[in-house]
Amino acid sequence: GRKLEIEFINYCIREVNKEWNPREWRGEYIPTKKNHQVADLLENFGFSKKVMANGTKKYQADRKQLLQERVPFITVVEE
């Protein structure tokens, strides 16, 4: 893909860490007809997952576990 979703998650992690400095991160993936392309996205950032019966995935990561892949050809510009 274009890796835009990776840089978006990177940006969110940086900004939340800067503002609130959480010890733990949690996330949830709820499958729909249009979001299957990001079904495993959080696993690429070091999150561990628990799959629920309905296909929903709950994620958890300690701040120190988070992995951030840099996407050199995408730059986030704040206005």
N, CA, C and O atoms as CSV, one atom per row, in Angstrom:
chain,resi,resn,atom,element,x,y,z
A,1,GLY,N,N,0.800,-1.181,0.000
A,1,GLY,CA,C,0.000,0.000,0.000
A,1,GLY,C,C,0.850,1.254,0.000
A,1,GLY,O,O,2.056,1.211,-0.245
A,2,ARG,N,N,0.212,2.348,0.274
A,2,ARG,CA,C,0.889,3.647,0.248
A,2,ARG,C,C,1.563,3.991,1.567
A,2,ARG,O,O,2.332,4.949,1.638
A,3,LYS,N,N,1.286,3.229,2.601
A,3,LYS,CA,C,1.889,3.404,3.928
A,3,LYS,C,C,1.417,4.657,4.662
A,3,LYS,O,O,1.999,5.035,5.679
A,4,LEU,N,N,0.383,5.291,4.163
A,4,LEU,CA,C,-0.155,6.469,4.837
A,4,LEU,C,C,-0.675,6.110,6.227
A,4,LEU,O,O,-0.508,6.875,7.177
A,5,GLU,N,N,-1.304,4.944,6.338
A,5,GLU,CA,C,-1.846,4.528,7.634
A,5,GLU,C,C,-0.732,4.331,8.662
A,5,GLU,O,O,-0.942,4.574,9.850
A,6,ILE,N,N,0.443,3.897,8.223
A,6,ILE,CA,C,1.576,3.724,9.143
A,6,ILE,C,C,2.025,5.072,9.687
A,6,ILE,O,O,2.239,5.219,10.890
A,7,GLU,N,N,2.168,6.042,8.818
A,7,GLU,CA,C,2.605,7.365,9.279
A,7,GLU,C,C,1.531,8.036,10.131
A,7,GLU,O,O,1.854,8.794,11.046
A,8,PHE,N,N,0.257,7.769,9.842
A,8,PHE,CA,C,-0.831,8.306,10.661
A,8,PHE,C,C,-0.732,7.764,12.094
A,8,PHE,O,O,-0.843,8.527,13.054
A,9,ILE,N,N,-0.524,6.454,12.236
A,9,ILE,CA,C,-0.383,5.861,13.570
A,9,ILE,C,C,0.864,6.403,14.264
A,9,ILE,O,O,0.827,6.710,15.456
A,10,ASN,N,N,1.971,6.523,13.523
A,10,ASN,CA,C,3.194,7.111,14.089
A,10,ASN,C,C,2.916,8.497,14.659
A,10,ASN,O,O,3.319,8.808,15.779
A,11,TYR,N,N,2.233,9.317,13.890
A,11,TYR,CA,C,1.910,10.679,14.314
A,11,TYR,C,C,1.062,10.648,15.592
A,11,TYR,O,O,1.331,11.389,16.538
A,12,CYS,N,N,0.049,9.796,15.614
A,12,CYS,CA,C,-0.818,9.701,16.796
A,12,CYS,C,C,-0.028,9.277,18.027
A,12,CYS,O,O,-0.213,9.832,19.110
A,13,ILE,N,N,0.848,8.296,17.862
A,13,ILE,CA,C,1.669,7.832,18.985
A,13,ILE,C,C,2.552,8.963,19.501
A,13,ILE,O,O,2.619,9.192,20.709
A,14,ARG,N,N,3.222,9.662,18.610
A,14,ARG,CA,C,4.103,10.765,19.029
A,14,ARG,C,C,3.332,11.846,19.773
A,14,ARG,O,O,3.760,12.301,20.833
A,15,GLU,N,N,2.200,12.256,19.219
A,15,GLU,CA,C,1.436,13.348,19.814
A,15,GLU,C,C,0.834,12.962,21.167
A,15,GLU,O,O,0.868,13.756,22.108
A,16,VAL,N,N,0.293,11.771,21.270
A,16,VAL,CA,C,-0.286,11.332,22.545
A,16,VAL,C,C,0.807,11.167,23.595
A,16,VAL,O,O,0.624,11.561,24.747
A,17,ASN,N,N,1.945,10.587,23.205
A,17,ASN,CA,C,3.060,10.453,24.151
A,17,ASN,C,C,3.532,11.816,24.645
A,17,ASN,O,O,3.828,11.987,25.828
A,18,LYS,N,N,3.601,12.774,23.743
A,18,LYS,CA,C,4.051,14.120,24.099
A,18,LYS,C,C,3.073,14.797,25.067
A,18,LYS,O,O,3.494,15.459,26.016
A,19,GLU,N,N,1.790,14.632,24.827
A,19,GLU,CA,C,0.766,15.325,25.612
A,19,GLU,C,C,0.442,14.623,26.937
A,19,GLU,O,O,0.315,15.281,27.970
A,20,TRP,N,N,0.310,13.290,26.912
A,20,TRP,CA,C,-0.173,12.571,28.093
A,20,TRP,C,C,0.799,11.538,28.656
A,20,TRP,O,O,0.631,11.109,29.797
A,21,ASN,N,N,1.801,11.130,27.899
A,21,ASN,CA,C,2.809,10.184,28.372
A,21,ASN,C,C,2.197,8.920,28.999
A,21,ASN,O,O,2.515,8.593,30.142
A,22,PRO,N,N,1.322,8.204,28.270
A,22,PRO,CA,C,0.678,7.020,28.848
A,22,PRO,C,C,1.670,5.874,29.058
A,22,PRO,O,O,2.635,5.734,28.307
A,23,ARG,N,N,1.429,5.072,30.069
A,23,ARG,CA,C,2.265,3.881,30.304
A,23,ARG,C,C,1.821,2.721,29.430
A,23,ARG,O,O,2.621,1.863,29.055
A,24,GLU,N,N,0.526,2.709,29.110
A,24,GLU,CA,C,-0.035,1.597,28.355
A,24,GLU,C,C,-0.937,2.121,27.243
A,24,GLU,O,O,-1.616,3.135,27.403
A,25,TRP,N,N,-0.934,1.426,26.131
A,25,TRP,CA,C,-1.797,1.751,24.998
A,25,TRP,C,C,-2.783,0.613,24.792
A,25,TRP,O,O,-2.445,-0.556,24.978
A,26,ARG,N,N,-4.001,0.961,24.407
A,26,ARG,CA,C,-5.019,-0.035,24.075
A,26,ARG,C,C,-5.695,0.375,22.779
A,26,ARG,O,O,-5.842,1.560,22.482
A,27,GLY,N,N,-6.093,-0.610,22.030
A,27,GLY,CA,C,-6.774,-0.346,20.776
A,27,GLY,C,C,-7.789,-1.433,20.495
A,27,GLY,O,O,-7.796,-2.479,21.143
A,28,GLU,N,N,-8.640,-1.177,19.529
A,28,GLU,CA,C,-9.656,-2.153,19.161
A,28,GLU,C,C,-9.892,-2.066,17.663
A,28,GLU,O,O,-9.993,-0.978,17.096
A,29,TYR,N,N,-9.979,-3.223,17.037
A,29,TYR,CA,C,-10.318,-3.311,15.614
A,29,TYR,C,C,-11.668,-4.002,15.517
A,29,TYR,O,O,-11.834,-5.125,15.993
A,30,ILE,N,N,-12.627,-3.333,14.903
A,30,ILE,CA,C,-13.953,-3.900,14.679
A,30,ILE,C,C,-14.097,-4.079,13.176
A,30,ILE,O,O,-14.131,-3.090,12.444
A,31,PRO,N,N,-14.184,-5.327,12.692
A,31,PRO,CA,C,-14.221,-5.551,11.246
A,31,PRO,C,C,-15.489,-5.007,10.590
A,31,PRO,O,O,-16.597,-5.153,11.106
A,32,THR,N,N,-15.284,-4.380,9.442
A,32,THR,CA,C,-16.386,-3.922,8.598
A,32,THR,C,C,-16.062,-4.319,7.161
A,32,THR,O,O,-14.988,-4.860,6.895
A,33,LYS,N,N,-16.962,-4.062,6.254
A,33,LYS,CA,C,-16.736,-4.392,4.847
A,33,LYS,C,C,-15.602,-3.580,4.243
A,33,LYS,O,O,-14.985,-4.017,3.272
A,34,LYS,N,N,-15.316,-2.411,4.795
A,34,LYS,CA,C,-14.350,-1.503,4.171
A,34,LYS,C,C,-13.009,-1.381,4.897
A,34,LYS,O,O,-12.135,-0.673,4.398
A,35,ASN,N,N,-12.801,-2.021,6.030
A,35,ASN,CA,C,-11.549,-1.791,6.751
A,35,ASN,C,C,-10.652,-3.024,6.880
A,35,ASN,O,O,-9.748,-3.037,7.715
A,36,HIS,N,N,-10.883,-4.038,6.086
A,36,HIS,CA,C,-10.076,-5.258,6.186
A,36,HIS,C,C,-8.592,-5.021,5.904
A,36,HIS,O,O,-7.751,-5.774,6.395
A,37,GLN,N,N,-8.255,-3.994,5.126
A,37,GLN,CA,C,-6.850,-3.727,4.785
A,37,GLN,C,C,-6.016,-3.303,5.996
A,37,GLN,O,O,-4.788,-3.356,5.938
A,38,VAL,N,N,-6.645,-2.892,7.071
A,38,VAL,CA,C,-5.903,-2.506,8.281
A,38,VAL,C,C,-6.164,-3.472,9.447
A,38,VAL,O,O,-5.935,-3.124,10.606
A,39,ALA,N,N,-6.638,-4.666,9.142
A,39,ALA,CA,C,-7.000,-5.639,10.178
A,39,ALA,C,C,-5.837,-5.979,11.101
A,39,ALA,O,O,-6.049,-6.227,12.288
A,40,ASP,N,N,-4.621,-5.996,10.584
A,40,ASP,CA,C,-3.454,-6.367,11.386
A,40,ASP,C,C,-2.511,-5.199,11.635
A,40,ASP,O,O,-1.374,-5.408,12.056
A,41,LEU,N,N,-2.951,-4.001,11.389
A,41,LEU,CA,C,-2.080,-2.824,11.458
A,41,LEU,C,C,-1.412,-2.653,12.822
A,41,LEU,O,O,-0.203,-2.429,12.883
A,42,LEU,N,N,-2.154,-2.750,13.894
A,42,LEU,CA,C,-1.577,-2.488,15.217
A,42,LEU,C,C,-0.545,-3.534,15.626
A,42,LEU,O,O,0.336,-3.247,16.437
A,43,GLU,N,N,-0.642,-4.733,15.078
A,43,GLU,CA,C,0.361,-5.762,15.374
A,43,GLU,C,C,1.736,-5.337,14.881
A,43,GLU,O,O,2.750,-5.710,15.471
A,44,ASN,N,N,1.779,-4.563,13.809
A,44,ASN,CA,C,3.050,-4.076,13.264
A,44,ASN,C,C,3.717,-3.043,14.171
A,44,ASN,O,O,4.885,-2.709,13.973
A,45,PHE,N,N,2.994,-2.544,15.149
A,45,PHE,CA,C,3.522,-1.542,16.077
A,45,PHE,C,C,3.855,-2.137,17.441
A,45,PHE,O,O,4.150,-1.399,18.381
A,46,GLY,N,N,3.811,-3.463,17.560
A,46,GLY,CA,C,4.177,-4.114,18.808
A,46,GLY,C,C,3.022,-4.405,19.749
A,46,GLY,O,O,3.248,-4.819,20.886
A,47,PHE,N,N,1.800,-4.200,19.307
A,47,PHE,CA,C,0.638,-4.498,20.137
A,47,PHE,C,C,0.399,-6.004,20.176
A,47,PHE,O,O,0.556,-6.686,19.163
A,48,SER,N,N,0.021,-6.521,21.339
A,48,SER,CA,C,-0.425,-7.910,21.428
A,48,SER,C,C,-1.937,-7.899,21.266
A,48,SER,O,O,-2.601,-6.927,21.626
A,49,LYS,N,N,-2.479,-8.989,20.719
A,49,LYS,CA,C,-3.916,-8.980,20.437
A,49,LYS,C,C,-4.642,-10.123,21.114
A,49,LYS,O,O,-4.071,-11.166,21.435
A,50,LYS,N,N,-5.924,-9.881,21.317
A,50,LYS,CA,C,-6.856,-10.891,21.799
A,50,LYS,C,C,-8.028,-10.851,20.830
A,50,LYS,O,O,-8.684,-9.818,20.688
A,51,VAL,N,N,-8.296,-11.967,20.162
A,51,VAL,CA,C,-9.378,-12.017,19.179
A,51,VAL,C,C,-10.660,-12.446,19.878
A,51,VAL,O,O,-10.685,-13.425,20.623
A,52,MET,N,N,-11.714,-11.695,19.623
A,52,MET,CA,C,-13.010,-11.998,20.209
A,52,MET,C,C,-13.804,-12.872,19.225
A,52,MET,O,O,-13.407,-13.013,18.068
A,53,ALA,N,N,-14.901,-13.446,19.671
A,53,ALA,CA,C,-15.700,-14.365,18.858
A,53,ALA,C,C,-16.259,-13.724,17.588
A,53,ALA,O,O,-16.410,-14.408,16.576
A,54,ASN,N,N,-16.564,-12.453,17.619
A,54,ASN,CA,C,-17.176,-11.778,16.473
A,54,ASN,C,C,-16.151,-11.215,15.494
A,54,ASN,O,O,-16.520,-10.483,14.576
A,55,GLY,N,N,-14.865,-11.541,15.673
A,55,GLY,CA,C,-13.824,-11.025,14.786
A,55,GLY,C,C,-13.191,-9.738,15.271
A,55,GLY,O,O,-12.193,-9.284,14.711
A,56,THR,N,N,-13.764,-9.147,16.307
A,56,THR,CA,C,-13.172,-7.951,16.898
A,56,THR,C,C,-11.840,-8.325,17.537
A,56,THR,O,O,-11.700,-9.403,18.114
A,57,LYS,N,N,-10.870,-7.433,17.430
A,57,LYS,CA,C,-9.562,-7.665,18.042
A,57,LYS,C,C,-9.298,-6.563,19.051
A,57,LYS,O,O,-9.451,-5.381,18.743
A,58,LYS,N,N,-8.905,-6.945,20.246
A,58,LYS,CA,C,-8.520,-5.976,21.273
A,58,LYS,C,C,-7.007,-6.018,21.384
A,58,LYS,O,O,-6.407,-7.092,21.399
A,59,TYR,N,N,-6.392,-4.844,21.462
A,59,TYR,CA,C,-4.940,-4.728,21.468
A,59,TYR,C,C,-4.457,-4.031,22.723
A,59,TYR,O,O,-5.156,-3.202,23.304
A,60,GLN,N,N,-3.237,-4.388,23.134
A,60,GLN,CA,C,-2.603,-3.763,24.290
A,60,GLN,C,C,-1.108,-3.719,24.037
A,60,GLN,O,O,-0.533,-4.648,23.469
A,61,ALA,N,N,-0.479,-2.622,24.469
A,61,ALA,CA,C,0.980,-2.504,24.380
A,61,ALA,C,C,1.475,-1.580,25.476
A,61,ALA,O,O,0.894,-0.525,25.730
A,62,ASP,N,N,2.542,-1.984,26.113
A,62,ASP,CA,C,3.257,-1.115,27.025
A,62,ASP,C,C,3.953,-0.059,26.170
A,62,ASP,O,O,4.368,-0.347,25.048
A,63,ARG,N,N,4.079,1.130,26.678
A,63,ARG,CA,C,4.711,2.202,25.900
A,63,ARG,C,C,6.095,1.794,25.391
A,63,ARG,O,O,6.476,2.139,24.272
A,64,LYS,N,N,6.835,1.067,26.206
A,64,LYS,CA,C,8.187,0.652,25.829
A,64,LYS,C,C,8.187,-0.414,24.739
A,64,LYS,O,O,9.218,-0.642,24.106
A,65,GLN,N,N,7.055,-1.069,24.509
A,65,GLN,CA,C,6.948,-2.106,23.488
A,65,GLN,C,C,6.647,-1.541,22.105
A,65,GLN,O,O,6.839,-2.226,21.100
A,66,LEU,N,N,6.181,-0.310,22.046
A,66,LEU,CA,C,5.739,0.242,20.769
A,66,LEU,C,C,6.888,0.346,19.771
A,66,LEU,O,O,7.987,0.784,20.107
A,67,LEU,N,N,6.611,-0.062,18.555
A,67,LEU,CA,C,7.572,0.021,17.460
A,67,LEU,C,C,7.062,1.057,16.474
A,67,LEU,O,O,5.872,1.081,16.157
A,68,GLN,N,N,7.940,1.902,15.992
A,68,GLN,CA,C,7.530,2.899,15.015
A,68,GLN,C,C,8.412,2.806,13.782
A,68,GLN,O,O,9.611,3.081,13.830
A,69,GLU,N,N,7.797,2.415,12.684
A,69,GLU,CA,C,8.487,2.345,11.403
A,69,GLU,C,C,8.389,3.710,10.735
A,69,GLU,O,O,7.291,4.234,10.542
A,70,ARG,N,N,9.509,4.273,10.389
A,70,ARG,CA,C,9.499,5.572,9.713
A,70,ARG,C,C,9.175,5.375,8.242
A,70,ARG,O,O,9.637,4.420,7.617
A,71,VAL,N,N,8.389,6.272,7.699
A,71,VAL,CA,C,8.052,6.271,6.278
A,71,VAL,C,C,8.705,7.518,5.697
A,71,VAL,O,O,8.143,8.609,5.794
A,72,PRO,N,N,9.891,7.375,5.089
A,72,PRO,CA,C,10.682,8.541,4.689
A,72,PRO,C,C,10.053,9.414,3.609
A,72,PRO,O,O,10.414,10.584,3.482
A,73,PHE,N,N,9.135,8.881,2.841
A,73,PHE,CA,C,8.556,9.664,1.752
A,73,PHE,C,C,7.232,10.323,2.120
A,73,PHE,O,O,6.563,10.886,1.254
A,74,ILE,N,N,6.841,10.260,3.402
A,74,ILE,CA,C,5.623,10.934,3.876
A,74,ILE,C,C,6.011,11.889,4.996
A,74,ILE,O,O,6.698,11.504,5.941
A,75,THR,N,N,5.570,13.125,4.883
A,75,THR,CA,C,5.822,14.134,5.905
A,75,THR,C,C,4.490,14.684,6.391
A,75,THR,O,O,3.651,15.093,5.589
A,76,VAL,N,N,4.299,14.694,7.696
A,76,VAL,CA,C,3.093,15.266,8.282
A,76,VAL,C,C,3.349,16.742,8.524
A,76,VAL,O,O,4.326,17.113,9.174
A,77,VAL,N,N,2.469,17.580,8.001
A,77,VAL,CA,C,2.591,19.026,8.159
A,77,VAL,C,C,1.395,19.511,8.965
A,77,VAL,O,O,0.248,19.280,8.585
A,78,GLU,N,N,1.664,20.177,10.070
A,78,GLU,CA,C,0.589,20.726,10.891
A,78,GLU,C,C,0.358,22.177,10.517
A,78,GLU,O,O,1.303,22.931,10.285
A,79,GLU,N,N,-0.894,22.553,10.461
A,79,GLU,CA,C,-1.231,23.949,10.140
A,79,GLU,C,C,-1.888,24.617,11.309
A,79,GLU,O,O,-2.243,25.793,11.229
